[in-house]
Amino acid sequence: MSTTVLAVALSLCSAVAYAAAAVAQERLAARSSGPGVLRLLGSAAWWGSVALNASGAVLHVVALTYGPLTVVQPLGALTLVAAVPMGARLAGRRVGAVEWRGTAFTLVGLGALLVAASGPAPDDVLSVTEAPAVAGSASVLIGALARPGTRPGLRHATASGVASGVGSALTQTVTVAATDDSGPLLGARVVGVALLVAVFATGGLLLSQTAYRGGLGAPLAVVTLSNPVAAAVIGLSLLGERLQGGVAGALVALAGALLASWGVVLLSRTAPDDHPAMPEAETPVPRRRQPGHLTPL
């Protein structure tokens, strides 16, 4: 089995774990009346979603050890593909035809991306100066997206995706550097970047929890799209990763990205609300007072 195939298989398992965590977070957010972190810390359901996220993260880390960032990260879109039927089953409904169409578009688009992005196992990592620079720039962007204002759900979802994408790039730095025999296993760079990974992972988790208060489909779709975009920018600009096949490969990757994006949009727009609102109380219509009758107080 080639390293790329192994990375893809691990990424698929990671996507399923992340999907289960997203469904659990969304259902918890739907029952939550406020953002309180302490309330989340006291919830067994939330800790269950954290455990699922951790399992997905471990599988993701191992996948990044065997495959390039441009291959592993796009497969995170399968989280949405898995989450849609999971959420539907828990809500006691069937997945609609348009949702299945969106799933197919996403899978075909991802296949095209994999053909163009498949390359050798990673051997380049962010340098000592690049890692904090990337983390600092991403922190500014995440802070701007997470500010109070209109449509916080989608902005928080974007911030969560950016945090996860940057965390993946930093994770790849840790795994490659830690397995490099030329330096100490727990060198200053490895420990420092590992702390940054923990910060971005925690921030992404809390931001996604906030975003899911508006439902699962649209926020998860935004997380799914912004995550690989952030990782791809880092991989292509700083880690020396390249698309395969020159101009033809770039066109295939672009077509795959557009098709996968349209599939994600379909999934986010057509998924029924798994938490229907309670019916509004009917406003009583005042009765006409008949002559000779007193209106009760």
LOMAR-378945 format. One line per field, with one value per residue (C-alpha): y negated, z negated, x negated; residue in one letter. Coordinates in steps of 0.1 Angstrom, whole numbers. Each point is the difference from the previous one (the first is absolute). Last residue first. Layout:
% residues N
Y <- c(Y | ...)
Z <- c(Z | ...)
X <- c(X | ...)
res <- c(A | ...)
//
This chain:
% residues 297
Y <- c(-394 | 16 | -21 | -6 | 10 | -20 | -9 | 23 | -9 | 9 | 25 | -10 | 22 | 19 | -2 | 35 | 11 | 5 | 36 | 12 | -4 | 30 | 14 | 21 | -29 | 15 | 2 | -18 | -30 | 15 | 32 | -20 | -24 | 30 | 15 | -34 | -2 | 35 | -9 | -32 | 17 | 28 | -24 | -20 | 32 | 12 | -34 | 0 | 36 | -11 | -30 | 21 | 37 | 2 | -28 | -12 | 1 | -22 | -5 | -38 | -10 | 32 | 16 | -33 | -10 | 36 | 2 | -32 | 12 | 35 | -14 | -28 | 24 | 26 | -27 | -18 | 32 | 7 | -34 | 4 | 35 | 4 | -26 | -36 | 10 | 19 | -31 | -2 | 36 | -6 | -29 | 22 | 28 | -23 | -18 | 33 | 12 | -34 | -1 | 37 | -4 | -31 | 20 | 27 | -28 | -10 | 36 | 10 | -32 | 2 | 36 | 29 | 28 | -16 | -6 | 18 | 31 | -18 | 17 | -30 | -25 | 19 | 3 | -35 | -17 | 21 | -12 | -36 | 5 | 17 | -27 | -26 | 19 | 5 | -37 | -11 | 24 | -14 | -36 | 8 | 17 | -30 | -23 | 23 | 1 | -37 | -12 | -37 | -12 | 10 | 8 | 35 | -7 | -28 | 22 | 28 | -22 | -14 | 35 | 13 | -27 | 9 | 37 | -3 | -23 | 23 | 30 | -19 | -12 | 35 | 15 | 15 | 36 | 17 | 38 | 8 | 34 | -2 | -13 | 2 | -35 | 3 | 35 | -8 | -32 | 19 | 26 | -28 | -14 | 34 | 4 | -35 | 3 | 34 | -14 | -29 | 23 | 21 | -32 | -9 | 34 | -5 | 19 | 17 | -11 | 11 | -29 | 24 | 15 | -34 | -11 | 30 | -2 | -36 | 5 | 24 | -23 | -29 | 18 | 10 | -36 | 9 | 19 | -34 | 0 | 33 | -5 | -37 | 7 | 27 | 36 | 25 | -21 | -21 | 31 | 7 | -34 | 4 | 33 | -17 | -30 | 22 | 18 | -34 | -12 | 31 | -5 | -37 | 11 | 23 | -29 | -20 | 28 | 3 | -37 | -18 | -15 | -13 | -18 | -15 | -13 | -19 | -7 | -2 | 18 | 34 | 26 | -8 | -2 | 36 | 12 | -19 | 13 | 36 | -3 | -16 | 27 | 27 | -18 | -4 | 38 | 7 | -24 | 16 | 34 | -15 | -18 | 33 | 17 | -30 | 0 | 37 | -5 | -28 | 21 | 28 | 34)
Z <- c(-344 | 16 | 25 | -14 | 21 | 5 | 35 | 16 | -3 | 31 | -5 | 0 | 23 | -20 | 16 | 9 | -16 | 25 | 10 | -13 | 25 | 19 | -11 | 29 | 23 | 35 | 20 | 32 | -3 | -18 | 22 | 32 | -10 | -8 | 34 | 17 | -19 | 11 | 36 | -2 | -17 | 25 | 29 | -15 | -8 | 36 | 14 | -23 | 12 | 36 | -7 | -16 | -5 | -38 | -24 | -21 | -36 | -9 | -36 | 0 | 28 | 11 | -35 | -17 | 25 | 1 | -37 | -1 | 30 | -15 | -31 | 16 | 20 | -27 | -27 | 24 | 7 | -37 | -7 | 29 | -8 | -38 | -15 | -11 | -34 | 19 | 3 | -38 | -2 | 31 | -18 | -31 | 21 | 22 | -31 | -16 | 31 | 5 | -35 | 0 | 33 | -14 | -29 | 24 | 19 | -31 | -10 | 34 | 4 | -34 | 6 | -13 | 23 | 3 | 35 | 30 | -5 | 14 | -14 | -23 | 29 | 23 | -26 | -14 | 34 | 11 | -31 | 9 | 34 | -16 | -26 | 28 | 17 | -33 | -10 | 35 | -2 | -34 | 12 | 29 | -23 | -23 | 30 | 11 | -35 | -9 | 27 | -12 | -25 | -28 | 10 | 10 | 36 | -11 | -27 | 24 | 25 | -26 | -14 | 35 | 5 | -34 | 6 | 35 | -14 | -30 | 24 | 26 | -23 | -13 | 35 | 12 | 12 | 30 | 5 | 8 | 16 | 38 | 21 | 6 | 6 | 35 | -3 | -35 | 11 | 27 | -26 | -23 | 27 | 7 | -38 | -4 | 31 | -13 | -34 | 15 | 21 | -32 | -16 | 30 | -2 | -37 | -30 | -19 | -34 | -37 | -13 | -10 | 35 | 17 | -21 | 9 | 37 | 2 | -22 | 23 | 31 | -23 | -14 | 35 | 5 | -22 | 30 | 13 | -29 | 7 | 36 | -1 | -34 | 14 | -11 | -24 | -32 | 8 | -2 | -35 | -11 | 15 | -18 | -32 | 8 | 8 | -34 | -17 | 16 | -11 | -36 | 2 | 11 | -30 | -22 | 13 | -7 | -35 | -6 | -29 | 21 | 24 | -28 | -11 | 36 | -1 | 35 | -8 | 2 | 10 | 14 | 36 | -9 | -13 | 32 | 20 | -21 | 3 | 38 | 3 | -21 | 21 | 31 | -15 | -6 | 35 | 15 | -20 | 14 | 35 | -7 | -12 | 33 | 20 | -19 | 6 | 37 | 1 | -18 | 25 | -10)
X <- c(617 | 31 | 20 | 35 | 29 | 32 | -8 | -26 | -36 | -18 | -27 | -36 | -21 | -27 | -34 | -11 | -32 | -28 | -7 | -33 | -28 | -12 | -33 | -14 | 7 | 0 | -33 | 5 | -22 | -30 | -1 | 4 | -28 | -23 | 7 | -7 | -33 | -9 | 7 | -20 | -29 | 0 | 0 | -29 | -19 | 5 | -11 | -31 | -9 | 3 | -23 | -27 | 9 | -3 | 9 | -29 | -11 | -30 | 10 | 4 | 23 | 17 | 3 | 10 | 26 | 12 | 6 | 21 | 20 | 3 | 17 | 21 | 21 | 9 | 5 | 24 | 19 | 1 | 16 | 25 | 12 | 0 | 23 | -3 | -13 | -27 | -22 | -6 | -11 | -22 | -17 | -7 | -15 | -21 | -14 | -10 | -17 | -17 | -14 | -11 | -18 | -17 | -13 | -13 | -18 | -19 | -8 | -13 | -19 | -17 | -10 | 19 | -12 | -35 | -13 | -14 | 22 | 31 | 31 | 8 | -6 | 24 | 27 | -3 | 0 | 29 | 19 | -8 | 16 | 29 | 4 | 1 | 28 | 19 | -3 | 11 | 30 | 10 | -3 | 23 | 25 | -2 | 8 | 29 | 15 | -7 | 24 | -1 | -24 | -24 | -35 | -9 | -10 | -24 | -16 | -4 | -18 | -23 | -7 | -8 | -26 | -16 | 1 | -16 | -27 | -5 | -6 | -20 | -28 | -10 | 6 | 32 | -5 | -14 | -1 | 36 | 8 | -1 | 28 | 37 | 14 | 14 | 16 | 11 | 17 | 19 | 12 | 11 | 21 | 16 | 7 | 15 | 22 | 13 | 8 | 18 | 21 | 8 | 11 | 21 | 17 | 9 | -15 | 27 | 13 | -2 | -21 | -28 | 1 | 0 | -30 | -20 | 11 | -13 | -31 | -17 | 0 | -9 | -30 | -9 | -11 | -30 | -13 | -13 | -26 | -17 | -10 | -13 | -16 | -22 | 5 | -16 | -6 | 31 | 21 | -14 | 10 | 35 | 5 | -9 | 23 | 29 | -4 | -3 | 32 | 18 | -13 | 11 | 34 | 3 | -12 | 29 | 25 | -13 | 8 | -17 | -27 | 26 | 18 | -33 | -6 | 33 | 12 | 37 | 33 | -14 | 23 | -8 | -37 | 1 | 15 | -26 | -29 | 12 | 4 | -34 | -17 | 15 | -13 | -34 | -2 | 12 | -26 | -28 | 8 | -1 | -33 | -15 | 9 | -13 | -33 | -4 | 6 | -26 | -26 | 4 | 14)
res <- c(L | P | T | L | H | G | P | Q | R | R | R | P | V | P | T | E | A | E | P | M | A | P | H | D | D | P | A | T | R | S | L | L | V | V | G | W | S | A | L | L | A | G | A | L | A | V | L | A | G | A | V | G | G | Q | L | R | E | G | L | L | S | L | G | I | V | A | A | A | V | P | N | S | L | T | V | V | A | L | P | A | G | L | G | G | R | Y | A | T | Q | S | L | L | L | G | G | T | A | F | V | A | V | L | L | A | V | G | V | V | R | A | G | L | L | P | G | S | D | D | T | A | A | V | T | V | T | Q | T | L | A | S | G | V | G | S | A | V | G | S | A | T | A | H | R | L | G | P | R | T | G | P | R | A | L | A | G | I | L | V | S | A | S | G | A | V | A | P | A | E | T | V | S | L | V | D | D | P | A | P | G | S | A | A | V | L | L | A | G | L | G | V | L | T | F | A | T | G | R | W | E | V | A | G | V | R | R | G | A | L | R | A | G | M | P | V | A | A | V | L | T | L | A | G | L | P | Q | V | V | T | L | P | G | Y | T | L | A | V | V | H | L | V | A | G | S | A | N | L | A | V | S | G | W | W | A | A | S | G | L | L | R | L | V | G | P | G | S | S | R | A | A | L | R | E | Q | A | V | A | A | A | A | Y | A | V | A | S | C | L | S | L | A | V | A | L | V | T | T | S | M)
//
